[in-house]
Each structure stands twice: as structure tokens, then as C-alpha cells.
């Protein structure tokens, strides 16, 4: 986690260097679009330089962490690139987090500066009370534009491509988020591999409204246009509106679109979709959560002119490791495909021995896209790279043709609407409630979100168990909204094996179609 070291002039390029290159070559080409407005490469490059200088004028230097807490918009993208240009390390923050959770990210990363959206300024102010190291704050909609009065003279900063570029927080089974450190080289190798594998070109207009910009998919989705001189189209944050997405595709002539499965299900169900002019779509992709074969067939039928691509991976891998493309979408339906260029995989048992093809094991990786480390967590880093390969925590099987199928998650995690919900974190919050004796969180099928968190509660007083409303209010002070259980079930005791471990398999079976108590606030 040392500061970036100087590199020899003329070697290596960061994403901010790519921006500058296109600002020189095609200054009037559109780099980014949002809500009907946009920035050319020249405009974006100048604003990024001014913002980087504004941060430097406020004491931010290479290696410092710059947190960004904002709703989707061009300013978030500018803030990312400005941090990279300065040689700082950018820390995207989930705008759904409550103040305590934001404070944890700020303190764990050691953030020195924060760029925050005006709509989130209250949460940020509360979080900063616990994060005194944040000495600089710029607020979009307030003093952000004033800061851009800084000089547009190019900075004399050399950033080594092996230096950290982003810290992406991803929770673990301990319940506390870990910061995956992605270097400039990690991200550039990922976009190179993605472009080479999929054939993305400079004329593509790439939209990733299925992933907010704080998410690794949102970050990675904007990098191919930046490498190739294309256009990145950003959708506003907020409730997902499938009609608005189709309007955006038509209006902006988007050629490549990423959504999570729940979003695609809503899109293909829009009345009159067949009458729309969606001929611009060349490639539609999905990931971040499981998709049913019924949905995949509906996507193929609805967009016959577009290639359907399944993307699989994780934050620590920048993020995509495997792709399922084109004709394989039907031939190998249900698979996550084969490793992408520059990714080597093995399927192993707990002793790191390769399992026979067709049997289930953990998929492990070697790739220049794999993260450098977990920020400030050497033991977790060593564990993740045990045996010289990165351990994904995903259990898969490989068929006779080398296609991979995910069968379970080794880590205790629920994916709901594309967001990761880690059971230990939610269980810890609920277990602190005075009326809860023990709790287990499981994922149950949900037609809208793919999975939904269900909390199985054993109360301290069986005659007076806490109500769903009480538990919801309790979670509201401690957890982001998407982490809340959508349903609760009260039992006398949790089932356990002889060693005392909760039998979540038994709970999933018992609650598959049981009588559930819903959280009224969801």
C-alpha cells in the first residue's frame, strides 16, 4: 500500500492517460452521456484535470484515498478519473449505505478526501463524525463546480501502472467489508481482454444501467469506450423503470447493454416492445445474479438481432472471468461459459487437487486481472491466494466441453437484484436485538429479485417474539436497505449439527414454501 513509484517516461498507460489520448485525437467525439447531456473527450479531459488539480490544491497527493459517494452521473465518472490522474486511490462508496457503514469504509480505507452528491451530504456529514481523517470534501451541486476553477494545465504526475487505482469494498463471511485493491494494470488488462474477446469497437455506445457506478460492473462497463474512443451512456440512479431503459436505448442508440436478470425480466415484459426500434442493440449481457433458462430464451426471442452474453466473475477479478457467448447461449444454457482471454482456471477440492471433470469443486484463478490484495488485511490476502491461485469461493462443475456451471457458493452469500448480501453481517445486526436469541439468514427464491433474504429468528421470549416491524426498524439503523430481510420466520430453535453449526440446508428446505412473515416496510 505504498505510494505509487515513478515510472520511466513513455511506459504504461492509465485510464486517465487513455482519456487524454482521445482528447488529443478526437476532441469533439462524445465520451459520456447522461440524462440528455454529455461531454466530449476534450471537455471531459479538461474537467478531469481541473478536478485533479483542485484536489491537489487541497492537500491530496499520490497514494491518498479519495472516496466518492454519489448517485449516478457524469460527476462521479469525472471524480474517478481525476483521482486516477492524480495518482490517488479511488474508493467508490455504495450510496445505499447508512452513515455507520459509510464511516467504516472511510476509516478502513483511510480516506483523505470525499466527493459527495448533495443528496447524500447529510449521510456523509454524519459518517465524517467517525472519520476525522477526511480533511477535504467537495459536494456535487454545491462547491464542486467552484472547485473546477482550478488550472487546466496538465499535471506533471507519473503513475506506475502497477500502483493501486481503486479500492472496491466487497463484504466477506466475517460480516465486515474488505477492500479489494485493483491496480491500473488489473483494469487495463481486463478491458483489453474484454474487447479482444467480445469484439467491441470504437463505434459502440455502451450502456450499463444495470449496475450503479459504485459497483465493479458499473466501473468496468465504462472502460471499454474509454479505451476505444467510444461513448459511455449512464442511466440515472433510482427505481428501475424498464420503459425508461427502452426509451434510453432508442434515444441514445445504445449498441451494448448490461442488466441484471431481474431487470431483463422486466424489460422483456414491457407491452409493445416488439414495435420499438431496437435494431441498434448488437449485444445484450447479464450477470451478478442467476438467470433462469426461461428468461434467457425470452431475451433471445425478444432481441433476435443481438448476441446474448453471460458474464461471470467477481469484484476481486476486475470483475469478469468467464463468458458465455452467442450460439452457446442456447446450446449451453445455464452455463457461465469458458474463461476469458488472460484467465486461467482450475476446479479444485479443499486440498487444492483438481477434481475430475463433471464433479463439483471450487474455481480458482490465475490472471493479471486478479486484485493486488485486500486493503490492510494481509492474513485475508494470504488466505485468498493460498496455493498460488486466487480462491473465488464459488463452487462449479465443468462439462465435457470445458464449459463451467455454478452450482453453489462456498461463501455464505445471497445475491438479490444483483447486490451481494452477506449473511454474517445481517445476522450480527439482528443478533444484537434484545429480543433475538439466535438468527440465521438464508436466501429463498424470489420472482422479482432472483433471491430474497429470509431471517429465521429464535426469540429470547417465545411468548413475546419481536415483530417484523421492530426488526425492520432495528435493521434500518444499522444496514443498507437492500440488506434487510424481506421476510421473517419465528422458530423455537435453529437446527444444528453435532458440532453446533446451523444447518442452513435444512432451513432452506423447510422454508422453501413455508408460511412466512413479511417485512411490511419492503
PALO-329520 format. One record per atom (N, C-alpha, C, O): residue in one letter; x, z, y. Coordinates in steps of 0.1 Angstrom, whole numbers, plus 5000, padded with zeros to 4 digits. Layout:
! residues N
AXZY...
! end
This chain:
! residues 522
X500850004988X500050005000X500950005013X500450055023X502149955012X503049945023X502549835033X501749745029X503049835045X502649735054X503149595049X504149595042X502449485053X502949355049X504349335053X504749375064X505149275045X506549245048X506649105054X505949015050X507649085063X507848945068X508148845058X508848875048X507548725059X507848615050X508748515057X508748515070X509348425050X510148315056X509148225063X508148185057X509548175075X508648085082X508447955073X509347905066X507147915073X506847785065X506447815051X506247715044X506347935047X505947965033X504648045032X504548145039X503747995024X502448065022X501448045033X501848015045X500148055030X499148045040X498048145036X497648155025X497548215047X496448305045X495148225049X495148115053X493948295047X492748225051X492648205066X492148105070X493248295073X493348275088X494148155091X493948085101X495248135084X496048015086X495247885083X495447785090X494447885072X493647775069X492647745081X492447625085X492147845087X491247825099X492047755110X491547665116X493247805113X494047745123X494347595120X494447515129X494647565108X494947435104X493847335107X494047225112X492547375103X491447285106X491047285121X490547185125X491347395128X491147385143X492047285149X491647225159X493247265143X494147165149X493747025144X493746925152X493347005131X493046875126X491646825129X491546705133X490646905128X489246865131X488546975139X487747045135X489046985152X488547095161X487047095163X486447195165X486446975163X484946965166X484046975153X482846975155X484646985141X483846995129X483247135129X483847235134X482047145123X481347275123X481947365111X481947315100X482347475115X482947565105X481947665099X481947685087X480947715107X480047815102X478747795110X478747765122X477647815103X476247815108X475547935105X475647995094X474747985115X473948105113X472748105122X472948095134X471548115117X470348125125X470248025136X469848045147X470447895132X470347785141X471447755150X471347665158X472447845150X473647825159X474847815150X474847835138X475947775156X477147755149X478447765157X478347775169X479547755150X480847755157X481647635151X481647615139X482347555160X483247455155X484547525150X484647645153X485347455144X486647515140X487447565152X488147665151X487447485162X488247525174X487647655180X488347745184X486347655181X485647775187X485947905178X486248005183X485747885165X485947995156X487348045157X487648165157X488347955157X489747995157X490048065169X490748165169X489548025181X489848095193X489248235194X489948325198X488048245189X487348375189X488048475180X488148595182X488548425168X489248505159X490548555165X490848675163X491248465172X492448505178X492248615189X492948715190X491248595197X490848685208X490548825202X490948925207X489748825191X489348945185X490549015178X490649145179X491448945172X492649005166X493449065177X494049175176X493648995189X494349055200X493649175206X494349275209X492349175206X491649295211X491849415202X492049525207X491849395189X492149505180X493649555182X493949675182X494549455184X495949495186X496149575199X496849665199X495449525209X495449595222X494949745221X495349825229X494149765211X493649905209X494349985198X493950085193X495549935195X496450005186X496349975172X496950045164X495649875168X495549835154X496749745150X497049645157X497449775140X498649695136X498549645122X497649685114X499549565118X499649515104X499649635094X500349725096X498749615084X498649715074X497549825076X497149895067X497149835089X496049925092X494749875085X494649755083X493849955083X492549915077X491449905088X491249985096X490849785087X489749755097X488449745089X488249655081X487549845090X486249845084X485249765091X485249755104X484449695084X483349605090X482049645084X481749625072X481149705093X479849745088X478849665096X478449705108X478349555091X477449465098X476449395090X476749365078X475349355096X474449265090X475049125090X475849095098X474549045081X475048905080X475048845094X474048855101X476048775097X476148705110X477548645112X478448685104X477748565122X479048495124X480048605128X481248595125X479548715135X480548815140X481248885128X482348925129X480448905117X481148965105X482248875100X483348915097X481948745099X482948645094X484148645104X485248635099X483848645117X484948655126X485848775125X487048775126X485148885122X485849015121X486749015108X487949065109X486248955098X487148945086X488348865089X489548905086X488148745095X489348655097X490248715108X491448695107X489748785117X490548855128X491448955121X492648965124X490949035112X491749135105X492849075097X493949115098X492448965090X493448895082X494548835091X495748845088X494148775103X495148715112X496048825117X497248795120X495648935119X496449045125X497349105114X498249185118X497149075102X497849145091X497349275087X497949345080X496149305092X495449435088X494749405075X494749295070X494249515069X493449505057X492049535060X491649635065X491149435056X489749445060X489049515049X489249505037X488049605053X487249685044X485849655047X485249725056X485149565040X483749545041X482949665037X483249725026X481949705044X481149815041X479749775039X479149705047X479149815028X477749785024X476849845035X476749965037X476049765042X475149805052X473949885047X473149945055X473749895034X472649975029X473050125027X472250205024X474350155028X474850295026X474350395036X474150355048X474150515032X473750625042X475050675048X476150635043X474950755058X476150795066X477250865057X478450835059X476850955048X477851015039X478650915031X479850935029X477950815026X478650715018X479550625027X480650595022X479150595039X479950525048X481250605051X482350555052X481050735054X482150825057X483150825046X484350825048X482650825033X483550825022X484450705022X485650705021X483850585024X484650455025X485650465036X486850425034X485250515048X486150515059X487350605057X488450575060X487050725051X488150825049X489050785037X490250795037X488350735026X489150695014X490150575018X491250575013X489650485025X490550365029X491450405040X492450335043X491250515048X492050545059X491850455071X492750415078X490650405073X490350305083X490750355097X490450475100X491350265104X491750305118X490750245128X490650295139X490050135124X489150065133X487850035126X487850025113X486850015133X485449985128X484849885137X484649905149X484349775131X483449685138X482149705132X481949695120X481149735140X479849775135X478749695143X478849675155X477649665136X476449605142X475749705150X475649825146X475149665161X474449765170X473249835162X473049945164X472649755152X471549815145X472049925135X471250005131X473349935133X473950035124X474750135131X475450215125X474750125144X475650215152X475350365150X476250445150X474050395148X473750535145X474250595132X474850705132X474150515122X474750555109X476350565110X476950655105X476850465118X478350465119X478750595127X479750655124X478050625138X478450745146X478350875137X479250955138X477350885129X477251005120X478351005110X478951105107X478750885105X479750875095X481150915101X481950975095X481350875114X482650895120X482851045123X484051085125X481851125123X482051275124X482851325112X483551425114X482851255101X483551295089X484851205088X485651225078X485051115097X486251025096X486951015109X486850915116X487651125113X488351125126X489451025127X489951005138X489950965116X490950865117X490550735123X491450655127X489250715124X488750585130X488850605146X488050665152X489950545151X490150555166X489650445174X489550455186X489150335168X488750225175X487350175170X487250155158X486450155178X485150095174X484649985183X484750005196X484349875178X483749765185X482349745180X482149735168X481349735189X479949725184X479349585188X479349555199X478949515177X478349385179X477049405187X476249485182X476849325197X475649345205X475849435217X474949445226X477049495218X477449585229X478749535235X478849445243X479849605231X481149575237X481949475229X483049445233X481449415218X482149325210X482549195218X483649155218X481549135225X481849015233X482749045245X483548965248X482649165251X483649205261X485049205256X485949165263X485149255244X486549255238X487149115236X488349105236X486249015235X486748875233X487348825246X487748705246X487348895257X488048855269X489548865267X490348825276X490048915256X491448925253X492048785253X491348685252X493348785253X494148655253X493848575241X493748625230X493848435243X493648345232X495048295227X495048195219X496048345233X497448305229X497648335214X497448455211X498148245206X498348275192X499248395190X500248405197X498948475180X499748595177X500948555170X500948465161X502048625173X503248605165X503348705154X504148805154X502548685144X502448775133X502648695120X501948595117X503548735112X503748675099X503248765088X503748875086X502248715080X501648805070X502048745056X501748625053X502648825048X503048775035X501848765026X500948845026X501848655018X500648625010X500448724999X499348734993X501448804996X501248904985X500749034991X500549124983X500549045004X500149165010X498649185008X497949085006X498049305009X496649325008X495949255019X496349265031X494749195016X493949135026X492649205027X492149225039X492049245016X490749315016X490749435006X491449424996X490049535010X489749645000X488249634998X487449665007X487849594986X486449584982X486049704974X486549724963X485149784979X484749904972X483749874961X482649814963X484049924949X483249904937X483250034929X484250084926X482050084926X481950214920X482350214906X482450104900X482750324901X483150344887X482350444880X481450504886X482650474867X481850564860X482050714864X481250804860X483050734873X483250874878X482250904889X482051014893X481550804894X480550824904X481050804918X480250794928X482350794920X482950774933X483450634934X484150584925X483150554945X483650424946X485150414946X485850504951X485650304940X487050274941X487250144949X486450054948X488350144956X488650024964X489549934957X490749964955X489049814953X489849714947X490649634958X490049574967X491949634957X492849574967X493049424963X493649394953X492549334971X492649194969X493649134979X493549164991X494649074974X495749014983X495348874988X494348814983X496048834998X495848695003X496048594992X495248494991X497048614983X497248524972X496148524962X495748424957X495648644959X494448654950X493348564954X492848484947X492948574967X491848504972X492048354973X491248274970X493348314977X493648174978X493648114964X493247994962X494248184954X494248124941X492848114935X492548014928X491948204939X490548194934X489948074940X489248004932X490048054953X489347934959X490047804954X489247704952X491347804952X491947684946X491347654932X490947534929X491247754924X490747734910X489347694911X488847604903X488547754919X487147724920X486947574925X486147504919X487647534935X487547394940X487947294929X487347194927X489047324922X489547234912X488647224900X488447124894X487947344897X487147344885X485747274888X485247204880X485247304900X483847254903X483847124911X482847054911X484947084917X485046964924X484346974938X483746874943X484347084944X483847104958X484647024967X485847014966X483946954977X484646864986X484446905001X483646995003X485146845010X485046885024X483646855030X483346905041X482946765024X481646735030X480546825025X479346825030X480846915016X479847015011X479547115022X480347155030X478247145022X477747255031X477247365022X476347355014X478047475022X477947585012X477147695017X477447755028X476047735010X475247845014X475247955003X475147914991X475448075007X475448184997X474448295002X474948415003X473248265004X472348365009X471948474999X471348575002X472348444986X472048544976X473048664976X472848754968X474048664984X474948764985X475348804999X475748715007X475048925004X475448965017X476948955019X477748965009X477448945031X478848925034X479749045029X480949025027X479149165028X479949275024X480249265009X481149335004X479549185002X479649164987X480749064984X480948974992X481449084973X482548994970X482048854968X482848754972X480848834963X480348694962X480048634976X480248514978X479648714986X479448664999X480748635006X480848535013X481848715004X483148685009X483748555002X484148465009X483748554989X484348444982X483548314984X484148204984X482248324987X481448204989X481748135001X481548005002X482348205011X482648135024X484048075024X484448005034X484848095014X486248055014X486447905010X487347845016X485747845001X485947704998X485747615010X486547525013X484647635019X484547555031X485747575040X486247475046X486247695041X487347725049X488647655045X489447615053X488847645032X490047575026X489947425029X490947365032X488747375028X488547225028X488047165041X487947045043X487847255051X487347205064X485847175063X485347095071X485047245054X483647225053X482847325062X483447385070X481547335059X480647415066X480147535058X479647505047X480247655063X479647775056X478347805063X478347835075X477247815055X475947845061X475547985057X475548015045X475348075066X475048215064X473548235066X472948185076X472848315057X471448345059X471348485064X472248575061X470448515073X470248645079X469948755068X469348725058X470448875071X470148985062X468649025063X467948985072X468149105053X466849145053X466149115040X466749065031X464749135040X464049105028X464148955025X464148865033X464248925012X464448795007X463148715008X462148765003X463248595014X462048515016X462348375010X463148295016X461848344998X462148214992X461748095000X462447994999X460648105007X460247995016X461247965027X461647855030X461748075033X462848065043X464048005038X464747925045X464448035025X465647975019X465447825017X466347755020X464247785012X464047645011X464047575024X464547465026X463447635034X463447585048X464947565053X465247465059X465747665050X467147655054X467847545046X468647475053X467647525034X468247415026X467947285032X468747195034X466647265035X466147135041X466747115055X467247015059X466747225063X467147215077X468647195078X469147105086X469447265070X470847265071X471547165061X472747145061X470647105053X471147005043X472247075034X473347015033X471947185029X472947265020X473047185007X472147145001X474347175003X474647104990X474947194979X474747164967X475447314982X475847414972X475147544975X475347604986X474347604966X473647724969X473747824958X473547794946X474147944962X474248054952X473148164955X472948204966X472448204944X471448304945X471548394932X471948344922X471048514933X471048594921X469748554913X468848504920X469648584900X468448534892X467148574898X466148494898X466948694903X465648734908X465248644920X464048624922X466248604928X465948514939X465548374934X464648314940X466248324924X465948194919X464548194913X463848094914X464148304907X462848314901X461748304912X460748234910X462048364923X461048354934X461048214940X460048164944X462248144941X462348014947X461647914939X460847834944X461847914926X461147804917X459647824916X458947734912X459147944920X457747974920X457047934933X455847954934X457847894943X457247854956X456247744955X456647634950X454947754959X454047644958X454447524966X454947534977X454247404960X454647284967X456147254968X456547164976X456947324960X458347294960X458747154957X459647094962X457947094948X458146954944X458046854955X458646744954X457246894965X457046794977X458146814987X458146734997X459046904986X460046924996X461246824994X461446784982X461946795004X463146715003X464346805001X465046855010X464646824988X465746904984X466846824978X467646874970X466846694981X467846604975X469246634979X470246584972X469446714989X470846744994X471546834984X472746844984X470746914976X471347014967X472046934955X471446864947X473346954955X474146904944X474547004933X474746964922X474547124937X474947234928X474247364931X474247404943X473647424921X472947554923X473647644913X473747614901X473947764918X474647864909X474047994910X473348034919X474248074900X473748214899X474748304892X475648254885X474648434895X475448534889X475048664893X473948684899X475848764891X475748904895X474648984887X474549104889X473848914879X472848984871X472448884859X472748764861X471848934849X471448854838X470348764842X469448794850X470248644836X469148544838X468548504825X469248484815X467248494824X466548464812X466748314809X466948234819X466548274797X466548124793X465348054800X465447944803X464248124801X463048074807X463348034822X462947924826X464048124829X464348094843X465347984844X465247894852X466347974835X467347864836X466647734834X467047634840X465747724824X465047604822X464247564834X464147444837X463647664840X462847634852X463647584863X463247494871X464847634865X465847584875X466247444873X466247364882X466547414860X466947274857X465847184859X466047074864X464547214856X463447124858X463047114872X462647004877X463247214880X462947214894X463947134903X463547064912X465147144899X466247074906X467046974897X468147004894X466346874892X467046784882X468246714887X469146674879X468346694900X469546624906X470746714908X471846674911X470546854905X471646944908X472246994895X471547014885X473547024896X474247084885X473947234885X474147294896X473547294874X473347434873X474647504868X475147464857X475147604876X476347664872X476147814871X475647884880X476647874860X476648014858X477948064861X479048024856X478048164870X479348224874X479348374869X478448444871X480448404863X480648544857X482048594861X483048524862X482048724864X483348784868X483048924873X482148994869X483948974882X483749104888X484649114900X485549034902X484349214909X485049224921X486549224920X487249154927X487049294910X488549304908X489149174905X490449164905X488449064902X488948934898X488748834909X488848714906X488248874920X488148794932X487048694934X487148624944X485948674927X485548754915X485348674903X485248734892X485248544903X484748464892X485848444882X487048414885X485548464869X486548444858X486048334849X486848264843X484748324847X484248224837X483048144844X482348194852X482948014840X481847934845X481247854833X481847814824X479947844834X479147754825X478547644834X477847674843X478847514830X478547404839X477647304833X477647284820X476947234841X476247104838X475447104825X474547184823X475847014817X475046994804X475147114795X474247134787X476147194797X476247314789X475247424792X474947514785X474647404804X473547504808X472447514798X471847614797X472147404792X471147394781X471747414767X471347494759X472847334765X473447334752X473947474748X473947514736X474447554758X474947684755X474247784764X474847884769X472947774765X472147854773X472248004769X472248034757X472448094778X472748234775X474148264776X474548384776X475048164776X476448194776X476948204791X476248154800X478048274793X478648274807X479748164807X480548164817X479948084797X480847974798X482248004792X482448084783X483247934798X484547944794X485447984806X485047974818X486648034804X487448084815X487747964825X487947854822X487748004838X488047914849X489547884849X490347964843X489947784856X491347754857X492147874863X491647944871X493347904857X494148014861X493648144856X494048254861X492848144846X492348274840X492548264825X492148174818X493248364820X493448374805X492748494800X492748604807X492048484789X491248594784X491548624770X492048544762X491248754766X491248794752X490048874750X489548934759X489548884737X488448974734X489049074724X489449034713X489049204728X489849294720X489049424716X487949444722X489649494707X489049624703X489749734711X490549704720X489349864708X489949974716X491449984714X492150054723X492049924704X493449934702X494149804707X495349784704X493449724715X493949604721X494349504711X495249414713X493649504699X493849404689X492749294691X491549334693X493049174690X492049064691X490949084680X491349094668X489749074683X488649084673X488448944668X488648844675X487948924656X487648794650X486548724659X485648794664X486648594660X485648524668X484248544662X484048544650X483348574671X482048604667X481648754668X480548794668X482748834667X482548974668X482649024683X483148954691X482049144685X482049194699X483249274702X483749354694X483749254714X484949324719X484949324734X484049264740X485949394740X486049394755X486849274759X487849234753X486349204770X487049094775X488149144785X487749224794X489349104783X490449144792X491049024798X491048914792X491749034810X492148924817X493648924821X494249034823X494248804822X495448784830X495248674839X494748564835X495448694852X495248584862X495848624875X495948744879X496248524883X496748554897X495648594906X495848634917X494348594901X493248634909X492948784907X492148834915X493548844897X493248984895X493849074906X494949044910X493049174910X493449264921X494949314919X495449314908X495449364930X496749424930X496649574924X497549614916X495649644928X495549784925X494149844929X493449774937X493849964925X492850044931X493450124942X494450194940X492950114954X493550174966X493650334964X492750404962X494950374964X495250514964X494950584950X494850704949X494750504940X494450554927X495350504916X494950414908X496550554915X497550494906X497150524891X497350434883X496450634888X496050654874X494950564870X495050504859X493950534879X492950444876X493450304874X493050224866X494450264883X495150134882X495850124869X495750014862X496650224865X497350214852X496350204840X496650124831X495250274841X494250264830X493650124830X493450064819X493350064841X492749934842X493749824836X493249724831X495049844838X495949744833X496749784820X497749734817X496149884813X496749924800X496949814791X496149724788X498249804785X498549694776X498949564783X499049464776X499049564796X499449444803X498349344806X498649234811X497049384804X495949304807X494949384815X494849504814X494149314823X493149394831X491949404823X491349314817X491449534822X490349564813X489049554822X488849624832X488149474818X486949444825X485849544824X485049564833X485749604812X484649694808X483449624803X482449684800X483549484802X482449404797X482649374782X483749334778X481649394774X481649364760X481049224758X479949194762X481849144751X481449004749X481648964734X482349034727X481148844731X481448774718X481748634722X481248574731X482648574714X483048434716X482548344704X482748384693X481848234707X481348154697X482448054691X483648064696X482047974682X483047884675X483647784685X484747724682X483047754696X483547654706X484247724717X484647654727X484447854717X485147924727X484247964739X484848004749X482947954738X482047994749X481748144747X481648194736X481748214758X481548364758X480148404761X479448344770X479748514755X478348564757X478548714760X479148784752X477948764770X478048904774X476948974766X475748934766X477349084759X476349154750X476049294755X475049354752X476949354763X476749484768X477849514779X478749434781X477649624785X478649674795X479249804790X478649904787X480549804788X481249924784X481150034794X480950144790X481149994806X481050094817X479550124818X478650034815X479250234823X477850284824X477250234838X477450294848X476650114837X476250054849X474949974848X474649924837X474149974858X472849904859X473049794870X473549824881X472549674867X472549564877X471149544881X470349494873X470749574894X469449554898X469449464911X469949504921X468849344910X468749254921X470149214925X470349184937X471149204916X472449164920X473349284925X474549264927X472849404926X473549514931X473949604919X473149624910X475149654919X475649744909X475149884912X475449944923X474449954902X474150094903X474850164892X474650134880X475650264896X476450334886X475850464882X475550544891X475550484870X474750594865X475250734869X474550814874X476550744868X477150874871X476950924885X476751034888X477050824894X476850854909X475350904911X475251004918X474450834906X473050874908X472751004900X472051094906X473251014888X473051144880X473651264888X472951364888X474751244894X475351354901X474451394913X474351514915X473951304920X473051334931X471751404926X471351504932X471151354916X469951424911X470151554904X469351644905X471351564898X471651694891X471751804901X471651924897X472051774913X472251884924X470951934929X470852034936X469851864925X468451914929X468152044922X468452054910X467752144929X467552274923X466452274912X466452374903X465652184911X464552174901X464952094889X464252084879X466252034889X466651954878X467652024869X468752064874X467352034856X468352094847X469351994842X470552024842X468851874838X469751764834X469051634836X467851634837X469851534837X469351404841X470151294834X471351304833X469551184830X470251064826X469550944832X468350934833X470350854837X469850724843X470050614833X471150594828X469050534831X469150414823X468550294830X467750314840X468850184825X468250064831X467150014822X467250004809X465949974828X464849924820X464549784825X464749764837X464049694817X463649564822X462749564833X461749644833X462949484843X462049464855X461849324858X462849244859X460649274859X460449134861X460949074874X461248954875X461049164884X461549114897X463049124899X463649034904X463549244894X464949264897X465949254885X467149274886X465349214874X466149204862X466249334855X465849344843X466749434861X466849574856X466349664867X466449634879X465849784864X465449884873X465950014868X465950044856X466550104877X466950234873X465850324870X464850334878X465850394859X464850494854X465650624852X466550634845X465150724859X465750864858X464950944848X463750964850X465550984837X464951074827X465351214831X466551254831X464351304835X464651434840X464251544830X463051534825X465051644828X464651764821X464651874832X465751904837X463451924836X463352024847X463852164843X463852194831X464252234853X464652374851X463352454847X463452544838X462252424853X461052494850X460052394845X459452324853X459852384832X458952284826X457452294832X456752194831X457052414836X455752434841X455652384856X454552364861X456752364862X456752324876X457852214879X458752244886X457752094873X458852004875X458851944889X457751934895X459951894894X459951824907X459151704906X459151634896X458551664917X457751544918X458551424921X459651444927X458151304918X458851184922X459051174937X460151134942X458051224945X458251224960X459451314964X460151284973X459451434958X460551524961X461951464957X462851474965X462051404946X463251344941X463651224949X464851204952X462651144954X462951034962X463551074976X464451024981X462851184981X463351234994X464851294993X465651275001X465051354981X466351414978X467451294978X468551304984X467051194971X468051074970X468251004983X469250954986X467151004992X467250945004X468250995014X468750925022X468651125012X469651185020X471051165014X472051205021X471151115002X472451114995X472850974990X474050954987X471950884989X472250754982X471550634990X470550654996X472250524989X471650404995X470350364987X470150404976X469450304994X468150284989X468150204975X467350244966X468950104974X468950034961X469450114949X469250064938X470050224952X470450314941X469450404936X469550464925X468350414943X467250514939X466650474926X466450354924X466250564918X465450534906X464150474911X463550534920X463650374904X462350314908X461250384900X460050374903X461650454889X460750524881X461350654876X462550664875X460550754873X460950884867X460250914855X459050884854X460850984846X460151034834X460651174831X461851204831X459751264829X460051404826X459951434811X458951404805X461051494806X461151524792X461551674791X462051734800X461351734779X461751874777X463251884776X463851984781X463951784770X465451794769X465951654766X465151564760X467151624770X467751494767X468351484753X468851584748X468151374746X468651364732X470251354733X470751284741X470851424724X472351424724X472851414710X472151454700X474051364708X474751354695X475451484693X475451574701X476051504681X476651634677X477751674687X478051794689X478351574694X479451614703X478951644717X479651684726X477551634719X476951674731X476751554741X476251574752X477151434737X476951314746X475451274745X474851264735X474951244757X473551194758X473351064751X474250974753X472351054743X472150924735X471250834744X470050834743X471950754752X471150664761X470450554754X469450504758X471050514742X470350414734X469050464730X468050384730X468950584726X467650644722X466650644734X465450624732X467250684746X466350684757X465850554761X464650534765X466650444760X466250314763X465150264754X464150204758X465350304741X464350264731X462950334734X461950274733X463050464737X461950544739X461150504751X459950514752X461850464762X461250434775X461050284777X460650234788X461250204767X461050054768X459650024773X459549934782X458650084767X457350054771X456550184772X455350194770X457250294776X456550424777X455750444790X455750354798X455150554791X454450594803X455450644813X456050744811X455550574825X456550614835X455850654848X454750614851X456550744855X456050794867X456850724878X458050734879X456150644887X456850564897X457150644909X456450734913X458250604915X458650654928X457750584939X457850464940X456950664946X455950604955X456550534967X455950454974X457850564970X458450504982X459050364979X459550304988X459150324966X459750194963X458750084965X459049964963
! end
